[in-house]
Amino acid sequence: MRIAFLGIGLMGHPMATNLLNAGFSVIVWNRTASKAEALRQHGAEIADTPAGAVKQADIVISMLENGPIVDDVLLQQAGISSFKPDATVIDMSSIPPEMAKQHAATFQSAGINYLDAPVSGGTVGAAQATLSIMAGGNKQTFDAAQPVFDALGKSTYIGPAGSGQLAKCANQAIVGITIGAVSEALLLAAEGGADPAAVREALMGGFASSRILELHGQRMIDRQFNPGATSRVQLKDLRTILDTARAESLTLPLSQRVYEQYQEMVSKGFEEVDHSGLLLQLEALNQPARLNDKPTSAPAVTPRYNMEHQDA
């Protein structure tokens, strides 16, 4: 089975590596070619263009930043005529559900299979091949893609085209809102004089325990905001959630509020900070006078982060 992998970024690089380690023949393409070069030593072939990558591929995986880029790479730069008949396109990017439905119809009309299969698990899950894969599309196509999914993590069939992206919207709503909740909780603890590390440890044994509290709560305490997933991408996903909700005549006030905080954070130039860095925005919101201060110690163990210096 020959796989073309389009998009060698924070997620795509370890995912493509896992496919190579699983024994697949993989040809990779990335807009910035140098980011793909490291995969050559693992046995990957490097393509100069998306069209060159997909023309002999049985499976085409796209792991790109957003819907417009996916649309451009798959349908404009590669072009329907470049794909092998009966090939399978697996878009593992996070894009609007309605766009995924449109892509499915376009490919299927040309005799090409399509799955929307976004993932959750971040760079850690990508590196450890433990991603949660949420797939929409034809069930037989999903079943046939299991060897590929097994090399990347655990896959779940959600439903028809677009369903995978709806599941990813649900995932990102929970992630964004929970990051907000954990940020507020640890900020409250620190400002009140408690040790936020001890508070986190206590909460991990109770009903408030979550993967976000475990991993991102620790990032907040350690002030380590190097990106596993960027605030810019989290903002994009929250925008997709709200747009999708409006199309269904739904009001999602919690998602809206978290979206506004990420929007404010990104507007300050912190788009590349990890999404757990929402804590920084909440600190600035509560202590605007300290925005230009040098980092100092908070009442407990958590130093304030100087938002003027992106050393995360």
N, C-alpha and C positions, 0 to 999 in steps of 0.2 A: 504494500500500500504506500503510495507516494504522496507526501503531504507538502503543500505550500503553506508557509506561515508568514502572514503579512502583519508587521508591527512588532519590532524588537525593542520594547521599552522596559519599564520596571517589572511589568507582569510578563510580557512576551518573551523576554530572554530566558528566564527560568522555565517557562512552559515549553519553549522550543527545545531547551536542553533535556527536559524530561522525555520528550518524544524521541529524541536522538538516543538517549540512554535506554529507551524501551525497544530500540532496534528499528525504528521507522526510518525510511529514507526521507529526508527533509530538505527542502529548498526554501530559503528565507529571503525576505525583502524588507527593507526599512528605508524610510525617506532619508534619514541620515545613515548612509551606508556603513560608516565606521562602527556604529553600534552593533551591527550584525557580524562584523569581522571576527569577533571573539568566538563565534559559534563554528567557524571553519575548523578549528582544532578538534571539535567534537564530531566532525564528519559532515557538517552541513554544507550545502552548496549555496552560494550567494547569487541572487538574481539582481540584475540591474534595474528591472522594471517590474511592476505588478503583473503585466501581461506575460513577461518572460517567466515569472514564478508560477503562474497558474496553468500554463498551456499544456503541461503533461501531468498535472496533479489529479489524483483521484479524490483527495480531500483538500479543500482550501479553508484554512482557518484565518480569520481576521481578528486581531486584538488591537484595536485602534481607539483613539481618544473619544470621539463623539460621532454622532450620526452623520453630519455633513462630510466628515473625513471618510467614514466608511462608504458613503454613497460615492464620493469622488474616486476612491481607490478601486472599489469593486466594479462600479458601473461605467466610470469615465476612463481612468487610467488603464485598468485591465480590459474592461469591455466584455459583454456577454459572449462575443464571438471567440474570445481567447480561451474560454473554459472547455474542457473535454465534455462531450455528451455524457450524460448520466453521472457527472461528477457531483460531489456534495460540498456545498458551501456551509461552513459552520461559523457564524458570526458570534464571537465570544466577547465582543465589545458591549458597552452599555449604551443603548440608543433608545429613542422613543418607541413604545410598542407599535404605534401606528406605522412608523417607518419600517419596522421589521415585517409587518404584514405586507407592505408595499414591495419590499425586497423579495419576500417569499413568492408573491404573485409574478414578479418580473422573472425570477429565475425558473420557476416552475413552468412558465409559458415557453421557455426555451429548452425544456427537457433537463433542467439541472435541479438537483435536490437542494433543499435549504433548511437549516435549523438556526433559530436564534437561541444561543446558549451562553448567556452572560454568567459570570462567576462571582463568588464571594470567598474571601479568605485572605486577600491581600498578598503582599509579596512573600510573606511567610508560607502561606498555603500554596502559592505558586512554586516556591523552592522545594517544599516538602511533598509536592504532589498530593495535597490534601484539600484541594479546592472543592467548594460546593458548586456544582454545575446545574443550572436551571434551564431546561431545554423546552422549546416550543417548536412545533412542526409536525410532520408526518411520523407516526409511531414506528413504522417499519424503518424509516431513515434513522431515527433515533437508535433503534436496536442495532442496526448495522454499524453505527458509529461507536459502539461500546468499547472496542479495543482502544480507540483513540482516547475516549473519556477516561478509561481505566488508568491510562498513563499520566493523567492530570489530576485526578481526584475522584469524587463520588458524584455521579450524575442522577438527576431526578427528572422524569418526564412530567411536564406540567400540563400540556394541552396543545391546542393548535397554534399556528404561527402567531407570534406576538406574546404568547403566554409566558415564555421565558423572561422576556423583558418586563412583563407585569410583575413577575416574582422578584426580579431584581429591584424594581421600584419599591416593592414592599420591604425588601431587605434594606435598601438605603434609607427608607423612612425610619425604620427601627434603629439603624446605625446612627444616623444624624441626630435623631431625637435623644437617643441614649447617651451619645457623646455629650450633648448639651446637659443632660441630667447629671452625669458623672462630673462634668466640669463645675456645675453649680454646687453640687454636694461637697466636693473637695475644697472649693473656694470658701464655702460657708464654714467648713470645719477649720480651715487655716486661719481665716479672719477672726473666728471666735476664740482662737487660742489652742485648739486641739492639734494633735499631730496627724496630718492627713494620711500619712503612711499607715499609722495605727488604725485610723478610721477605715481606710480601704481594707485592711486585713480583717477587721471586725465584720464589715459588710460582706466580704467574700464568703463568710460562713452563714449568711442569712438569706432572706428572700430577695434582697436587692442584688445578689450575685449575678454576674453576667460576664460574657467574654470581653465586652467593652470595659467593664470595671477592672477585669483582670489585666488585660494587655494595655489598653489606652490609659487606664487609671495609673498604671505604673509609669507610662511615658510622661504623664503629667507631673507625677511626683519627682521623676528623674530629670524633668525638663529636657527630654530628648524628643525633638519634634522633626527630626530628619524623616522625609516622607516614605511611608509604606504606601499610603494613598494620599494624594495631595488635597488641600482645601479647595483648590480650583476644580478638581474632578468631583468632589463632594457637592460643591455648589451647582455644578452642571447636572448632577443626578437629582438634586432637590428641585431644580427648575423643571426637569422632566416629570418628576412626581406631580408637581403643582399643575403643569400643563395638562397632564393626563387626567388629573382629578377634575379640572375645569371642563374638559371634554365630556366627562361623565356627570357633570353638574354636581360635583362634590366639593365641599369645603373642608380643608384639612388645616385647622388653625395651628396645631403643633408644628407640622412641617413648614408652614408659612413663617412662623416665628424663628425657627432654626435657620431657614433659608435667609432671612433678613440679617441674622448675625454673621453667617458665613459671607454674605454679600458685603457687609461692612468690613470684615476682616480682609477679604480679597482686595477691596478697594484701597486698603492701606499698603498694598504691595506684598502681602503674605500668601500669595496664591500657591507657592511651592512648599509651604509648611505643611506637615502632616495634618490630617483632619482632626486629630486629637488636640491640635493647637488651638481649637476653639476656646480653650481655657484662656488664652492670651487676650482674645477679644472681650471675654467677660471681665477679665481683670481691668482692661482699659476702660470698659464701660463703667465699672464701679470706682475706678480711681483715675479719672481723666488727668488729674494734675500730675500723676506719676508717669505719664506716657513718655516723657523725654528724660526721665531719671535714669541713672545707671542702675543695674540690677542690685537690689538690696534684699535682705532677709525678711520674709513675711513673718507673722507672729509665731508660726510653727517652724517647719523645716523646709518649706517651699519658697525659694527665692523668686522675686518677681523677675520677669523676663523683659528685657529692654526691646520694645518693638521697633526701635530705630535701628537695631543691629540684628540682621537676620543671620545669626550664627548657629541656628538650629540645624 
